Amino acid sequence: MWKQRWTKVLVFVASLGPIFWLCWRAWHQNLTPNPIEYITRYTGDWTIRFIVFTLAVTPLRKVLGLPDLIRFRRMIGLYAFFYGTLHFITYIWLDKFFDLPDMLKDVAKRPFITAGFTAFLLMVPLALTSTTGWIRRMGGKRWQLLHRLVYLSGIAGVVHYYWLVKSDIRLPAMYGAMVQERMVNHGQSQTAATATVAQLLGAAGLDLSKGVVGTYDAGIDLSLPQTIGAGATYRPAAGWLLAFEGGWMGWSKAEHDMPFKLTNGNNTNLNLLINGNATNASFTYPFPLRWKDSWIGKAGVEKTVGDGAVRLGWAYGSNPVPDNALFITFPAIVEHSAIVGGTIKVGGMPLDIAFVHAFNKTMTAASTSLVGSEYRNSVTDLQENVLTVGTVVHF
């Protein structure tokens, strides 16, 4: 049955199943709240799966007694390259939007990116020389020697996956075991294959015996802005009071960055994952805020009524958050607010009540986000309603 031509068509169409499913979910807008991350993970998962499928063809044809399975190995290997290319394009286009300096910075600072890029580059010559013509030009032995790069690509992919998942390493460990087993079936002894894998992982700085569980001390440095303000009051008539206030808040220096710090880490694998240095247990990430200085203006009126008073007011404060640093933790900050309140006497004690309505503010994030690609062109709406009640007690 496996010699018939339709079986190749069946495997070809079945191998397109993952991309069809991804397109179906995209059409129905069901790619999770973070679609770019989902597409990146999804295409990466299927890349390493097809690498494992490719490596599994030879042992399966021997175990199952189906020598004709070898007809599908090249096709499955090319599908591994196809999904790897989609994974790579997702990163450079959807995630980084062809920002080469940012990508180079990523490669230097995030070791799992380097491992993944290495795995992809190792697949390129395999895909280019996969044809029968290349086998004739190179000769069988040299062609087979070149295509053993698939093992290095598989191991680099496993390292990439291992570093990425951080906590649950069961899947990368399983894929790594499969690659190792294929190396054994290719002629290496179990000891030699284990040593090869361990050596490659060790060269990458990983000590699998330590896992990826550890503890760190975490902290955030926040600064208060310098504030300058001035105000004035005026009584136009008995029982009436007008108040005005203006000010400036220096957010541009106080919230240019928000340093997020991890210190005293006790796991070298996590140290390597976080900052690229296994011996450096401290890490500071200057989370970009880039806030702008804010101008403030307030005006209000108070009318005395018996033993109490009625107040009305309006407040304005310019939004300090720039559109390229907008995300859910620091959404669009409202600018205009209306205040109504008053004072009444209860049991001889003044009771101050105020209601503040901050009018809805809509803000659209820039197409080049400092925070993350998932926030590009996102829209945030915010309005606030606050009720305060207070009193004064004299001792």
Backbone hydrogen bonds in HBPLUS format (Angstrom, degrees):
<---DONOR---> <-ACCEPTOR-->    atom                        ^
c    i                          cat <-CA-CA->   ^        H-A-AA   ^      H-
h    n   atom  resd res      DA  || num        DHA   H-A  angle D-A-AA Bond
n    s   type  num  typ     dist DA aas  dist angle  dist       angle   num
A0004-GLN N   A0001-MET O   3.14 MM   3  5.69 157.7  2.20 114.8 120.9     1
A0007-THR N   A0004-GLN O   3.24 MM   3  5.86 148.8  2.34 110.9 118.8     2
A0008-LYS N   A0005-ARG O   3.07 MM   3  5.65 137.0  2.26 113.2 123.1     3
A0010-LEU N   A0006-TRP O   2.88 MM   4  6.16 151.6  1.97 145.6 153.6     4
A0011-VAL N   A0007-THR O   2.99 MM   4  6.26 160.6  2.03 145.7 149.7     5
A0012-PHE N   A0008-LYS O   2.85 MM   4  6.02 156.7  1.90 147.2 154.4     6
A0013-VAL N   A0009-VAL O   2.95 MM   4  6.16 165.3  1.97 152.7 155.2     7
A0014-ALA N   A0010-LEU O   2.89 MM   4  6.03 162.0  1.92 149.5 155.5     8
A0015-SER N   A0011-VAL O   2.92 MM   4  6.00 146.7  2.03 143.3 151.4     9
A0016-LEU N   A0013-VAL O   3.02 MM   3  5.18 141.6  2.17 100.4 112.0    10
A0017-GLY N   A0014-ALA O   3.04 MM   3  5.17 155.4  2.10 103.1 110.9    11
A0020-PHE N   A0016-LEU O   3.01 MM   4  6.27 157.9  2.06 158.4 165.6    12
A0021-TRP N   A0017-GLY O   2.91 MM   4  6.11 160.0  1.95 157.1 162.2    13
A0022-LEU N   A0018-PRO O   3.00 MM   4  6.21 152.8  2.07 141.6 148.9    14
A0023-CYS N   A0019-ILE O   2.97 MM   4  6.17 158.4  2.02 145.7 151.0    15
A0024-TRP N   A0020-PHE O   2.90 MM   4  6.14 150.8  1.99 146.0 154.8    16
A0025-ARG N   A0021-TRP O   3.01 MM   4  6.27 159.7  2.05 149.8 154.0    17
A0026-ALA N   A0022-LEU O   2.95 MM   4  6.18 151.9  2.03 144.8 153.3    18
A0027-TRP N   A0023-CYS O   2.85 MM   4  6.03 156.9  1.90 148.8 154.7    19
A0028-HIS N   A0024-TRP O   3.11 MM   4  6.35 147.4  2.22 143.2 151.4    20
A0030-ASN N   A0025-ARG O   2.76 MM   5  4.92 167.1  1.78 151.6 153.2    21
A0029-GLN N   A0026-ALA O   3.04 MM   3  4.85 159.9  2.08 103.6 107.3    22
A0038-TYR N   A0034-ASN O   3.07 MM   4  6.31 158.4  2.12 153.1 160.0    23
A0039-ILE N   A0035-PRO O   2.89 MM   4  6.09 166.4  1.90 154.9 157.2    24
A0040-THR N   A0036-ILE O   2.97 MM   4  6.12 160.4  2.01 148.2 154.1    25
A0041-ARG N   A0037-GLU O   2.91 MM   4  6.11 169.0  1.93 153.2 155.8    26
A0042-TYR N   A0038-TYR O   2.82 MM   4  5.90 164.3  1.85 153.0 158.3    27
A0043-THR N   A0039-ILE O   2.99 MM   4  6.05 175.9  1.99 152.2 153.3    28
A0044-GLY N   A0040-THR O   3.05 MM   4  6.08 152.2  2.13 142.6 151.0    29
A0045-ASP N   A0041-ARG O   2.81 MM   4  6.00 158.3  1.86 153.1 158.5    30
A0046-TRP N   A0042-TYR O   3.14 MM   4  6.42 162.2  2.17 150.0 154.0    31
A0047-THR N   A0043-THR O   3.01 MM   4  6.14 137.4  2.20 137.1 148.5    32
A0048-ILE N   A0044-GLY O   3.24 MM   4  6.55 165.9  2.26 156.0 155.9    33
A0049-ARG N   A0045-ASP O   3.02 MM   4  6.23 149.1  2.12 143.5 153.2    34
A0050-PHE N   A0046-TRP O   3.03 MM   4  6.06 159.1  2.07 140.0 144.4    35
A0051-ILE N   A0047-THR O   3.06 MM   4  6.36 145.5  2.18 143.8 153.9    36
A0052-VAL N   A0048-ILE O   3.03 MM   4  6.26 159.3  2.07 144.6 149.2    37
A0053-PHE N   A0049-ARG O   2.77 MM   4  6.10 154.6  1.84 147.5 155.9    38
A0054-THR N   A0050-PHE O   2.89 MM   4  5.99 155.7  1.95 140.9 146.9    39
A0055-LEU N   A0051-ILE O   3.02 MM   4  6.33 159.0  2.06 148.9 154.1    40
A0056-ALA N   A0052-VAL O   2.89 MM   4  6.04 133.5  2.11 142.8 156.0    41
A0056-ALA N   A0053-PHE O   3.13 MM   3  5.02 128.6  2.41  91.2 105.3    42
A0057-VAL N   A0054-THR O   3.35 MM   3  5.63 157.6  2.40 105.4 111.4    43
A0060-LEU N   A0056-ALA O   3.04 MM   4  6.03 155.4  2.11 150.3 157.9    44
A0061-ARG N   A0057-VAL O   2.95 MM   4  6.14 157.7  2.00 155.5 161.0    45
A0062-LYS N   A0058-THR O   3.26 MM   4  6.50 144.8  2.39 146.0 155.0    46
A0063-VAL N   A0059-PRO O   2.86 MM   4  6.03 165.4  1.88 152.5 156.8    47
A0064-LEU N   A0060-LEU O   2.81 MM   4  5.70 167.7  1.82 151.2 155.4    48
A0066-LEU N   A0061-ARG O   2.96 MM   5  4.55 134.5  2.17 121.1 133.5    49
A0069-LEU N   A0066-LEU O   3.12 MM   3  5.93 170.5  2.13 126.3 128.5    50
A0070-ILE N   A0067-PRO O   3.33 MM   3  6.27 173.0  2.34 122.1 124.0    51
A0071-ARG N   A0068-ASP O   3.11 MM   3  5.81 166.2  2.13 118.7 122.4    52
A0072-PHE N   A0069-LEU O   3.02 MM   3  5.79 163.3  2.05 122.1 126.6    53
A0073-ARG N   A0070-ILE O   3.27 MM   3  5.36 156.0  2.33 104.0 110.8    54
A0076-ILE N   A0072-PHE O   2.96 MM   4  6.15 166.1  1.98 158.9 162.7    55
A0077-GLY N   A0073-ARG O   2.89 MM   4  6.07 156.0  1.95 148.8 156.0    56
A0078-LEU N   A0074-ARG O   2.92 MM   4  6.19 151.3  2.00 147.7 155.1    57
A0079-TYR N   A0075-MET O   2.98 MM   4  6.30 142.8  2.12 143.4 154.0    58
A0080-ALA N   A0076-ILE O   3.01 MM   4  6.38 140.1  2.17 141.3 152.2    59
A0080-ALA N   A0077-GLY O   3.13 MM   3  5.01 122.5  2.47  90.2 104.7    60
A0081-PHE N   A0077-GLY O   3.14 MM   4  6.56 149.8  2.24 142.0 149.3    61
A0082-PHE N   A0078-LEU O   2.84 MM   4  6.10 148.2  1.94 140.7 150.5    62
A0083-TYR N   A0079-TYR O   2.95 MM   4  6.16 168.1  1.96 153.5 153.8    63
A0084-GLY N   A0080-ALA O   2.93 MM   4  6.03 145.7  2.05 137.9 148.7    64
A0085-THR N   A0081-PHE O   2.81 MM   4  5.98 146.8  1.92 145.2 153.5    65
A0086-LEU N   A0082-PHE O   3.04 MM   4  6.39 155.6  2.10 145.9 152.3    66
A0087-HIS N   A0083-TYR O   2.92 MM   4  6.10 152.5  2.00 140.9 148.6    67
A0088-PHE N   A0084-GLY O   2.92 MM   4  6.16 154.3  1.98 144.0 150.7    68
A0089-ILE N   A0085-THR O   2.81 MM   4  6.03 163.6  1.84 154.6 159.0    69
A0090-THR N   A0086-LEU O   2.90 MM   4  6.02 155.6  1.96 145.2 151.9    70
A0091-TYR N   A0087-HIS O   3.24 MM   4  6.51 149.8  2.34 139.5 146.6    71
A0092-ILE N   A0088-PHE O   3.01 MM   4  6.36 169.3  2.02 158.7 159.9    72
A0093-TRP N   A0089-ILE O   2.82 MM   4  5.63 149.6  1.91 148.7 156.1    73
A0095-ASP N   A0090-THR O   2.97 MM   5  6.32 150.5  2.06 157.9 166.7    74
A0096-LYS N   A0091-TYR O   2.90 MM   5  6.14 145.4  2.02 152.1 162.7    75
A0098-PHE N   A0092-ILE O   2.61 MM   6  5.31 167.7  1.62 172.2 173.9    76
A0097-PHE N   A0093-TRP O   2.78 MM   4  4.20 126.7  2.07 111.7 123.5    77
A0099-ASP N   A0096-LYS O   3.01 MM   3  5.47 142.4  2.16 112.9 123.2    78
A0103-MET N   A0099-ASP O   2.97 MM   4  6.26 151.6  2.06 151.6 160.8    79
A0104-LEU N   A0100-LEU O   2.88 MM   4  6.15 161.7  1.91 161.6 165.8    80
A0105-LYS N   A0101-PRO O   2.98 MM   4  6.15 152.4  2.06 143.2 151.0    81
A0106-ASP N   A0102-ASP O   2.93 MM   4  6.14 148.1  2.04 140.4 149.4    82
A0107-VAL N   A0103-MET O   2.91 MM   4  6.25 157.4  1.96 152.0 157.1    83
A0108-ALA N   A0104-LEU O   3.08 MM   4  6.26 153.7  2.15 143.4 150.0    84
A0109-LYS N   A0105-LYS O   2.97 MM   4  6.11 152.9  2.04 148.7 155.7    85
A0110-ARG N   A0106-ASP O   2.78 MM   4  5.46 154.8  1.84 152.1 156.5    86
A0113-ILE N   A0110-ARG O   2.97 MM   3  5.66 142.8  2.12 120.5 129.8    87
A0115-ALA N   A0111-PRO O   3.02 MM   4  6.35 158.2  2.07 152.9 158.2    88
A0116-GLY N   A0112-PHE O   3.01 MM   4  6.15 159.7  2.05 141.3 146.7    89
A0117-PHE N   A0113-ILE O   2.88 MM   4  6.05 159.2  1.92 151.4 157.3    90
A0118-THR N   A0114-THR O   2.94 MM   4  6.12 152.2  2.02 144.7 152.4    91
A0119-ALA N   A0115-ALA O   2.98 MM   4  6.26 157.7  2.03 147.6 153.3    92
A0120-PHE N   A0116-GLY O   3.03 MM   4  6.31 155.6  2.09 147.4 153.5    93
A0121-LEU N   A0117-PHE O   2.97 MM   4  6.19 164.8  1.99 150.6 154.5    94
A0122-LEU N   A0118-THR O   3.01 MM   4  6.21 154.8  2.08 151.0 157.4    95
A0123-MET N   A0120-PHE O   2.98 MM   3  5.16 136.6  2.17 101.2 113.9    96
A0124-VAL N   A0121-LEU O   3.20 MM   3  5.31 140.4  2.37  99.2 109.7    97
A0127-ALA N   A0123-MET O   3.00 MM   4  6.27 154.3  2.07 155.1 161.4    98
A0128-LEU N   A0124-VAL O   3.00 MM   4  6.24 164.4  2.02 158.5 163.1    99
A0129-THR N   A0125-PRO O   3.09 MM   4  6.04 146.8  2.20 139.8 146.6   100
A0130-SER N   A0127-ALA O   3.41 MM   3  5.25 157.4  2.46 109.8 107.4   101
A0135-ILE N   A0131-THR O   3.32 MM   4  6.71 147.3  2.43 140.7 149.5   102
A0136-ARG N   A0132-THR O   3.08 MM   4  6.46 155.5  2.15 152.4 158.0   103
A0137-ARG N   A0133-GLY O   2.97 MM   4  6.24 159.0  2.01 147.9 154.1   104
A0138-MET N   A0134-TRP O   2.92 MM   4  5.95 162.2  1.95 149.1 153.2   105
A0139-GLY N   A0135-ILE O   2.84 MM   4  5.56 142.5  1.98 138.3 148.8   106
A0143-TRP N   A0139-GLY O   2.94 MM   4  6.00 157.8  1.99 157.7 165.1   107
A0144-GLN N   A0140-GLY O   2.92 MM   4  6.08 159.3  1.96 148.0 153.4   108
A0145-LEU N   A0141-LYS O   2.92 MM   4  6.15 155.0  1.99 147.3 154.7   109
A0146-LEU N   A0142-ARG O   2.95 MM   4  6.19 158.8  2.00 147.2 152.1   110
A0147-HIS N   A0143-TRP O   3.00 MM   4  6.22 157.9  2.04 147.8 154.1   111
A0148-ARG N   A0145-LEU O   3.25 MM   3  5.41 158.9  2.30 102.3 108.4   112
A0149-LEU N   A0146-LEU O   3.02 MM   3  5.94 160.5  2.06 121.5 126.0   113
A0150-VAL N   A0147-HIS O   3.30 MM   3  5.90 169.3  2.31 109.0 112.2   114
A0151-TYR N   A0148-ARG O   3.05 MM   3  5.82 154.0  2.12 118.3 123.1   115
A0153-SER N   A0149-LEU O   2.83 MM   4  6.14 161.1  1.86 158.1 164.2   116
A0154-GLY N   A0150-VAL O   2.85 MM   4  5.97 155.0  1.91 139.8 146.8   117
A0155-ILE N   A0151-TYR O   2.90 MM   4  6.17 158.6  1.95 149.4 155.0   118
A0156-ALA N   A0152-LEU O   2.84 MM   4  6.03 163.6  1.86 150.5 155.3   119
A0157-GLY N   A0153-SER O   2.86 MM   4  6.03 151.4  1.94 145.3 153.7   120
A0158-VAL N   A0154-GLY O   2.93 MM   4  6.19 147.1  2.03 142.4 151.4   121
A0159-VAL N   A0155-ILE O   2.89 MM   4  6.22 158.1  1.94 152.2 157.9   122
A0160-HIS N   A0156-ALA O   2.88 MM   4  6.08 160.0  1.92 146.7 152.6   123
A0161-TYR N   A0157-GLY O   2.91 MM   4  6.12 157.4  1.97 144.6 150.5   124
A0162-TYR N   A0158-VAL O   2.74 MM   4  5.92 158.6  1.78 150.2 156.9   125
A0163-TRP N   A0159-VAL O   2.91 MM   4  6.11 168.9  1.93 156.5 158.1   126
A0164-LEU N   A0160-HIS O   3.11 MM   4  6.18 146.9  2.23 138.2 147.6   127
A0165-VAL N   A0161-TYR O   3.04 MM   4  6.22 165.0  2.06 160.7 160.8   128
A0167-SER N   A0165-VAL O   2.67 MM   2  5.77 145.2  1.79 108.8  98.5   129
A0173-ALA N   A0169-ILE O   2.95 MM   4  5.92 153.2  2.02 147.7 156.1   130
A0174-MET N   A0170-ARG O   2.91 MM   4  6.07 148.1  2.01 143.3 152.1   131
A0174-MET N   A0171-LEU O   3.07 MM   3  5.01 115.9  2.50  95.0 110.6   132
A0175-TYR N   A0171-LEU O   2.91 MM   4  6.22 164.3  1.94 160.0 163.5   133
A0176-GLY N   A0172-PRO O   2.85 MM   4  5.96 155.1  1.91 143.1 150.6   134
A0177-ALA N   A0173-ALA O   2.95 MM   4  6.16 149.1  2.04 141.2 149.3   135
A0178-MET N   A0174-MET O   3.02 MM   4  6.33 149.1  2.11 145.9 154.4   136
A0179-VAL N   A0175-TYR O   2.99 MM   4  6.32 159.7  2.03 152.8 157.4   137
A0180-GLN N   A0176-GLY O   2.96 MM   4  6.13 159.9  2.00 145.8 151.9   138
A0181-GLU N   A0177-ALA O   2.86 MM   4  6.04 155.3  1.92 145.0 151.7   139
A0182-ARG N   A0178-MET O   2.97 MM   4  6.21 150.8  2.05 145.6 153.3   140
A0183-MET N   A0179-VAL O   3.06 MM   4  6.37 147.8  2.17 144.6 153.2   141
A0184-VAL N   A0180-GLN O   3.08 MM   4  6.46 144.8  2.21 143.3 153.1   142
A0185-ASN N   A0181-GLU O   2.94 MM   4  6.29 159.3  1.98 149.7 154.6   143
A0186-HIS N   A0182-ARG O   2.94 MM   4  6.10 131.3  2.19 138.4 151.4   144
A0188-GLN N   A0183-MET O   3.26 MM   5  6.00 154.4  2.33 156.6 149.6   145
A0187-GLY N   A0184-VAL O   3.03 MM   3  5.52 160.5  2.07 111.7 117.9   146
A0193-ALA N   A0189-SER O   2.82 MM   4  6.07 164.6  1.84 159.2 163.1   147
A0194-THR N   A0190-GLN O   2.93 MM   4  6.03 164.7  1.95 148.5 153.1   148
A0195-ALA N   A0191-THR O   2.90 MM   4  6.03 156.2  1.95 142.6 149.9   149
A0196-THR N   A0192-ALA O   2.86 MM   4  6.05 150.6  1.94 144.6 152.8   150
A0197-VAL N   A0193-ALA O   2.99 MM   4  6.26 168.3  2.00 156.1 157.6   151
A0198-ALA N   A0194-THR O   2.89 MM   4  6.03 167.8  1.90 151.6 155.7   152
A0199-GLN N   A0195-ALA O   2.80 MM   4  5.84 150.3  1.88 141.8 150.4   153
A0200-LEU N   A0196-THR O   2.97 MM   4  6.22 160.5  2.01 150.2 154.8   154
A0201-LEU N   A0197-VAL O   2.92 MM   4  6.16 164.2  1.94 155.4 159.9   155
A0202-GLY N   A0198-ALA O   2.75 MM   4  5.81 152.3  1.82 141.6 150.7   156
A0203-ALA N   A0199-GLN O   2.79 MM   4  5.98 148.2  1.89 143.9 152.6   157
A0204-ALA N   A0200-LEU O   3.17 MM   4  6.41 134.3  2.39 133.3 144.7   158
A0204-ALA N   A0201-LEU O   3.07 MM   3  5.04 128.3  2.35  92.5 106.6   159
A0206-LEU N   A0201-LEU O   3.00 MM   5  5.45 159.4  2.04 151.1 144.4   160
A0205-GLY N   A0202-GLY O   2.83 MM   3  4.88 152.2  1.91 101.0 110.1   161
A0210-LYS N   A0207-ASP O   2.98 MM   3  5.82 161.5  2.01 125.2 130.3   162
A0211-GLY N   A0208-LEU O   3.23 MM   3  5.28 151.1  2.31 100.9 109.2   163
A0217-ASP N   A0263-THR O   2.82 MM  46  5.09 174.9  1.82 153.7 155.1   164
A0263-THR N   A0217-ASP O   2.84 MM  46  5.09 153.2  1.91 143.2 152.2   165
A0219-GLY N   A0261-LYS O   2.94 MM  42  5.14 144.9  2.06 144.7 149.2   166
A0261-LYS N   A0219-GLY O   2.77 MM  42  5.14 179.2  1.77 164.2 164.0   167
A0221-ASP N   A0259-PRO O   3.13 MM  38  5.52 158.6  2.18 150.8 157.5   168
A0250-GLY N   A0226-GLN O   2.76 MM  24  5.06 169.6  1.77 157.5 161.2   169
A0228-ILE N   A0248-TRP O   2.91 MM  20  5.24 163.4  1.94 154.4 159.7   170
A0248-TRP N   A0228-ILE O   2.73 MM  20  5.24 147.7  1.83 154.8 164.6   171
A0230-ALA N   A0246-GLY O   2.86 MM  16  5.55 156.5  1.92 161.7 165.7   172
A0246-GLY N   A0230-ALA O   2.83 MM  16  5.55 166.2  1.85 169.9 174.7   173
A0232-ALA N   A0244-PHE O   2.82 MM  12  5.33 153.2  1.89 149.3 154.5   174
A0244-PHE N   A0232-ALA O   2.81 MM  12  5.33 157.4  1.86 163.4 168.5   175
A0234-TYR N   A0242-LEU O   2.79 MM   8  5.07 148.7  1.89 145.6 151.1   176
A0242-LEU N   A0234-TYR O   2.73 MM   8  5.07 165.5  1.76 154.5 159.3   177
A0240-TRP N   A0237-ALA O   3.05 MM   3  5.46 159.7  2.09 135.3 135.0   178
A0304-THR N   A0239-GLY O   2.82 MM  65  4.85 163.7  1.84 142.6 148.3   179
A0241-LEU N   A0302-GLU O   2.91 MM  61  5.06 141.5  2.06 150.3 154.7   180
A0302-GLU N   A0241-LEU O   2.81 MM  61  5.06 152.2  1.89 147.9 155.6   181
A0243-ALA N   A0300-GLY O   2.97 MM  57  5.24 164.4  1.99 147.8 147.8   182
A0300-GLY N   A0243-ALA O   2.96 MM  57  5.24 152.4  2.04 151.3 152.2   183
A0245-GLU N   A0298-LYS O   3.00 MM  53  5.06 155.4  2.07 144.0 141.4   184
A0298-LYS N   A0245-GLU O   2.81 MM  53  5.06 155.6  1.87 155.5 155.0   185
A0247-GLY N   A0296-ILE O   2.94 MM  49  4.92 148.5  2.05 139.4 136.9   186
A0296-ILE N   A0247-GLY O   2.92 MM  49  4.92 168.2  1.93 138.7 137.4   187
A0249-MET N   A0294-SER O   2.87 MM  45  5.19 157.7  1.92 152.4 158.0   188
A0251-TRP N   A0249-MET O   3.01 MM   2  5.82 134.1  2.22 105.9  92.6   189
A0294-SER N   A0249-MET O   3.01 MM  45  5.19 163.2  2.04 148.2 153.2   190
A0255-GLU N   A0251-TRP O   2.80 MM   4  5.46 168.0  1.81 151.4 153.7   191
A0291-TRP N   A0255-GLU O   3.25 MM  36  5.65 170.7  2.26 139.3 136.4   192
A0289-LEU N   A0256-HIS O   3.17 MM  33  5.33 162.9  2.20 133.7 132.4   193
A0290-ARG N   A0256-HIS O   2.89 MM  34  4.29 171.7  1.89 120.2 122.7   194
A0258-MET N   A0287-PHE O   2.76 MM  29  4.93 154.3  1.83 141.5 150.5   195
A0287-PHE N   A0258-MET O   3.19 MM  29  4.93 136.2  2.39 122.9 116.5   196
A0260-PHE N   A0285-TYR O   2.89 MM  25  5.14 170.4  1.90 141.1 144.1   197
A0285-TYR N   A0260-PHE O   2.81 MM  25  5.14 166.0  1.83 151.3 154.5   198
A0262-LEU N   A0283-PHE O   2.76 MM  21  5.08 162.8  1.79 156.7 161.7   199
A0283-PHE N   A0262-LEU O   2.66 MM  21  5.08 154.6  1.72 157.6 161.2   200
A0265-GLY N   A0281-ALA O   3.16 MM  16  4.60 163.7  2.19 125.6 129.6   201
A0271-ASN N   A0267-ASN O   3.00 MM   4  6.32 153.6  2.07 147.6 155.9   202
A0272-LEU N   A0268-THR O   2.98 MM   4  6.17 156.5  2.04 144.7 149.8   203
A0273-LEU N   A0269-ASN O   2.91 MM   4  6.17 152.1  1.99 143.3 151.8   204
A0274-ILE N   A0270-LEU O   2.83 MM   4  5.96 157.8  1.87 153.4 158.1   205
A0275-ASN N   A0271-ASN O   2.94 MM   4  5.96 169.3  1.95 152.6 155.3   206
A0276-GLY N   A0272-LEU O   2.89 MM   4  4.22 136.6  2.08 115.4 121.1   207
A0280-ASN N   A0277-ASN O   3.26 MM   3  5.44 153.1  2.33 105.4 113.2   208
A0287-PHE N   A0285-TYR O   2.91 MM   2  5.72 119.2  2.28 115.3  98.2   209
A0292-LYS N   A0320-PRO O   2.68 MM  28  4.53 157.1  1.73 131.6 140.0   210
A0318-SER N   A0295-TRP O   2.98 MM  23  5.52 160.8  2.02 155.0 158.9   211
A0297-GLY N   A0316-TYR O   2.81 MM  19  5.15 162.0  1.84 150.8 153.4   212
A0316-TYR N   A0297-GLY O   2.75 MM  19  5.15 153.8  1.82 163.0 168.1   213
A0299-ALA N   A0314-TRP O   2.94 MM  15  5.45 156.9  2.00 159.5 164.3   214
A0314-TRP N   A0299-ALA O   2.81 MM  15  5.45 154.2  1.87 164.4 171.1   215
A0301-VAL N   A0312-LEU O   2.83 MM  11  5.46 158.4  1.87 159.2 165.0   216
A0312-LEU N   A0301-VAL O   3.01 MM  11  5.46 157.0  2.06 156.2 162.7   217
A0303-LYS N   A0310-VAL O   2.86 MM   7  5.29 161.7  1.89 155.0 161.3   218
A0310-VAL N   A0303-LYS O   2.90 MM   7  5.29 154.6  1.97 143.5 151.5   219
A0305-VAL N   A0308-GLY O   2.98 MM   3  5.24 161.0  2.01 118.4 124.2   220
A0308-GLY N   A0305-VAL O   2.91 MM   3  5.24 153.0  1.98 136.6 135.4   221
A0309-ALA N   A0343-THR O   3.03 MM  34  5.06 146.3  2.14 129.9 135.6   222
A0343-THR N   A0309-ALA O   2.85 MM  34  5.06 150.7  1.94 135.4 141.0   223
A0311-ARG N   A0341-GLY O   2.75 MM  30  5.09 166.4  1.76 142.3 138.8   224
A0341-GLY N   A0311-ARG O   3.01 MM  30  5.09 158.8  2.05 142.2 141.1   225
A0313-GLY N   A0339-ILE O   2.87 MM  26  4.85 144.3  1.99 146.4 143.4   226
A0339-ILE N   A0313-GLY O   2.97 MM  26  4.85 167.2  1.99 132.5 131.6   227
A0315-ALA N   A0337-SER O   2.93 MM  22  5.16 161.9  1.97 147.2 150.0   228
A0337-SER N   A0315-ALA O   2.97 MM  22  5.16 153.9  2.04 152.3 153.9   229
A0317-GLY N   A0335-GLU O   2.98 MM  18  4.93 146.2  2.10 130.9 141.4   230
A0325-ALA N   A0322-PRO O   3.21 MM   3  5.61 166.6  2.23 113.6 117.2   231
A0366-ALA N   A0323-ASP O   2.83 MM  43  5.19 159.6  1.87 119.4 120.8   232
A0370-LEU N   A0324-ASN O   2.72 MM  46  5.73 176.3  1.72 166.4 165.2   233
A0330-PHE N   A0327-PHE O   3.03 MM   3  5.59 125.5  2.34 116.5 129.3   234
A0359-PHE N   A0336-HIS O   2.91 MM  23  5.79 148.6  2.01 155.4 165.7   235
A0338-ALA N   A0357-HIS O   2.95 MM  19  5.37 159.8  1.99 145.3 148.4   236
A0357-HIS N   A0338-ALA O   2.94 MM  19  5.37 168.4  1.95 160.8 164.1   237
A0340-VAL N   A0355-PHE O   3.05 MM  15  5.46 159.8  2.09 151.7 158.2   238
A0355-PHE N   A0340-VAL O   2.78 MM  15  5.46 161.8  1.81 161.0 167.0   239
A0342-GLY N   A0353-ILE O   2.87 MM  11  5.58 152.1  1.94 157.1 164.1   240
A0353-ILE N   A0342-GLY O   2.97 MM  11  5.58 169.9  1.98 165.2 168.2   241
A0344-ILE N   A0351-LEU O   3.13 MM   7  5.34 159.1  2.17 137.7 142.6   242
A0351-LEU N   A0344-ILE O   2.71 MM   7  5.34 155.2  1.77 162.8 171.2   243
A0346-VAL N   A0349-MET O   2.81 MM   3  5.22 169.8  1.82 150.5 152.2   244
A0349-MET N   A0346-VAL O   3.03 MM   3  5.22 163.8  2.06 109.6 113.8   245
A0352-ASP N   A0390-GLY O   2.73 MM  38  5.11 157.8  1.78 155.2 159.3   246
A0390-GLY N   A0352-ASP O   2.88 MM  38  5.11 156.7  1.93 147.0 153.3   247
A0354-ALA N   A0388-THR O   3.00 MM  34  5.31 157.3  2.05 150.3 152.7   248
A0388-THR N   A0354-ALA O   2.88 MM  34  5.31 167.7  1.89 157.6 161.7   249
A0356-VAL N   A0386-VAL O   2.76 MM  30  5.07 167.1  1.78 155.5 160.1   250
A0386-VAL N   A0356-VAL O   2.86 MM  30  5.07 162.8  1.89 148.6 154.4   251
A0358-ALA N   A0384-GLU O   2.73 MM  26  4.88 163.4  1.75 148.2 153.1   252
A0384-GLU N   A0358-ALA O   3.25 MM  26  4.88 153.1  2.32 124.4 132.4   253
A0361-LYS N   A0382-LEU O   2.86 MM  21  5.42 150.0  1.95 142.9 152.1   254
A0382-LEU N   A0361-LYS O   3.03 MM  21  5.42 144.7  2.15 140.4 151.4   255
A0363-MET N   A0380-THR O   2.89 MM  17  5.37 156.9  1.94 152.6 160.3   256
A0380-THR N   A0363-MET O   2.88 MM  17  5.37 167.3  1.90 157.6 161.6   257
A0365-ALA N   A0378-SER O   2.74 MM  13  5.23 167.9  1.75 161.4 164.6   258
A0377-ASN N   A0366-ALA O   3.19 MM  11  5.38 156.5  2.25 117.5 121.5   259
A0375-TYR N   A0372-GLY O   3.08 MM   3  5.80 165.3  2.10 120.6 125.2   260
A0376-ARG N   A0373-SER O   3.19 MM   3  5.47 168.6  2.21 112.5 115.8   261
A0378-SER N   A0375-TYR O   3.18 MM   3  5.29 162.2  2.22 125.6 122.3   262
